[in-house]
């Protein structure tokens, strides 16, 4: 028995962001279509405070949020705020790093509504240190990732945020999954971002270290998957619709990951309105199985791949219309049900 405590076998969940401004409506959709592993909805269109960087910035030393821009004012004396952060970090004082209701309206509603069902697990997410550090800059627009002190502070800050979120989720369900969202990992190793891969691992590992339950990393583009697979993550989530073949370039690393109980969350349902309208649950299951087969052809056990998997949209649904986002969640649920029926032997009822 792994630390999961329950079998995944192709269950469905989501990345996080939704296009809605009404948290009740967003939560209702998530609980309707993803009742076994619902993910609380981030609502960036509701408020700039729910932008994925602003949302986790509260209490970060020197942070300024103004005119729909976030940055850190390094012209201030940050020594005392940094001391407070490190003091909290050393004793895991996570309650000081709660997300306030105006930064996470969907989270607050989710905690109330999820009590009405009995999910196998609940999922949360936190912005990763690489993406946070490349996006949030100082007053001179220099990314914080290139400041050694602030990069380390980002990782410790997000670790505390993740720990608080996990504690809150555990109050409504004993089984939790926290994803560290790292869209900008696609830039590492490119001509535009010069940052050592070993430092990437160190910073991500710092955040993962604050999560006691299942922990994953989500990256919606192509990257060097061997970097992530050497961390302590339990779940790797990627855009399998657009970059499905990329994971098969690392069969040795994937095999080692699965052998230690790791799970691949296949983002096989596209988050483009045009693409998802052209697909069916059956066509996406076929695409998923074909993509899994690329790994199997390179010696990774096919039964292990199928049993140690989750089904998700390829990325955030925030850019879609609310109607299309609902349709995408429904398709995700149907792909999961069809995949499990054909390849796992499990029947799932889909709520209409």
Steps between C-alpha positions, in 0.01 A plus 500: 500500500638839405451813706206578270273276704271463197540394138513761225447283191410782263290718731441857386600833650577851375789744486324777693411827327147559372354791298215573739457801727245328722683257734182310579439428132861392444498268802168347396645403162815352651306294753251388235751371247799411719338362817776251578793745491360854480744791473417836653455767231727799460309791345740747337218677313324577828787712629867575432555369854433154356768528237718193566792715616310758702291227662802360685688826554342612828767561768791460259776749596470830312215393275299774329172439313386811319326587172471131413873448530695309763864565589738505796648831608864420573572867574340436840687341786380140473713363783223497762229352272747232392578425864130452568470264204796289604383490861159371386667252269723355771205410722245438219277785613266441206196675646669835436499418129132439443332618181253773586143465365543788253795312346327162476122522496473160333702337774270623773186382321665169410575420866131538581351328195732198486368386836175409323669220306750228589797538265789257497734798518495878460749692288662837546773689322768756566712699256851358467818689594648502149191649337448742791865604488503558125171689491525718810773761466658773709433868442748494210316209336775252576354154574536403865629156401837656423537634854636211706355622829154577364485179295559302818243715680242430227539124543465521879204736472319268258581202719315667786210588269476140380514370855218727613285404202556130560403538866176674400418232242569222749233649723241389242666186359788287634643436153652806334690577183692825457641593159785745457415683177808576289406627152834677459703180526469499123747791495774329701790412275384734224696791359276735700546357849839415643445318827674179617280190500637395838366825645162427345492169685608661828230769491219266397610245757481767768131557423424128470659448841216691664236259366435186705235341277516434128697765317522567130644739246304635203671632189283575197777517241799299393798480733780272611287252696808336651548811714158464664518123526805525725304693762283342769174564313231230501307624194626648174231693309565613143325599177467157343275635224765724343822349637409138562802357324742710707473279808605196295843657450578416864408131538767421760400790725129429456549132584687588819229750591219248449696226677504711816125549478491820297195603303471673163206737464430510129365837386333342200194727480590821312425838657445667163134552411570420136691180576264362763200556273658269242562215744287238671568293809569202272747689280686632803519155661647367175751785497588434864554128450713566193712745698540256789606243244803710406637440849403132497696452177808621685470245778276671755240256630168578333286374788691722740452802274123439487450436870721785623332781312258788529304679228494881484450788260826605335519820703295780654148565371508871591531620140189312387140614519312369806292278272806354329672445834198306625504292181872432546447378856221275379724363225776438755257300711384302197856425387577371849186286505560356151868433569421324825220298344716377213838465666447479875164321516334763717159654438441865583172690488527839331274773633310681226 
